[in-house]
Amino acid sequence: MTTNKTTSSPLDNAPDDIKLAVDLIYLLESNHIDPRIALNALKIVEDDLRKKIAQQ
């Protein structure tokens, strides 16, 4: 008889912001995005999110 063990990752218990960061890093790396372009894009995203937070 074989047992079906589910393996857990340290990421399973990580905070949501860490999980999102890991997902974003994976997305950027798997799509071979130039790190300079990624940083510029992330600055734009950060500015947009800060504006949205300020409007709340």
C-alpha positions in Angstrom: 0.0 0.0 0.0 1.3 3.4 -0.9 0.6 6.5 1.0 0.0 9.8 -0.7 2.1 12.4 1.2 1.7 16.0 0.4 4.9 17.9 0.6 4.7 21.4 2.1 6.9 24.3 1.2 8.1 27.0 3.6 6.2 29.3 1.2 2.9 27.7 2.2 3.1 29.5 5.5 4.7 32.7 4.2 2.9 36.1 4.4 0.9 37.1 1.3 3.4 39.8 0.3 6.2 37.2 0.2 4.1 34.8 -1.9 3.3 37.6 -4.3 7.0 38.6 -4.6 8.0 35.0 -5.3 5.3 34.8 -8.0 6.4 38.0 -9.6 10.1 37.0 -9.6 9.1 33.7 -11.2 7.0 35.5 -13.8 9.8 37.9 -14.7 12.5 35.2 -14.8 10.5 32.7 -16.7 9.7 35.3 -19.4 13.3 36.4 -19.5 12.5 40.0 -18.7 15.6 42.2 -18.5 16.1 43.2 -14.9 16.4 46.9 -15.8 13.1 46.9 -17.6 11.5 45.0 -14.7 12.7 47.6 -12.2 11.4 50.5 -14.3 8.1 48.8 -14.7 7.9 48.1 -10.9 8.5 51.8 -10.2 5.5 52.6 -12.4 3.4 50.0 -10.6 4.6 51.3 -7.2 3.6 54.9 -8.1 0.2 53.7 -9.3 -0.4 51.7 -6.2 0.6 54.5 -3.9 -1.8 56.9 -5.7 -4.6 54.3 -5.2 -3.8 54.0 -1.5 -3.8 57.8 -1.1 -7.3 57.9 -2.6 -8.7 55.5 -0.1 
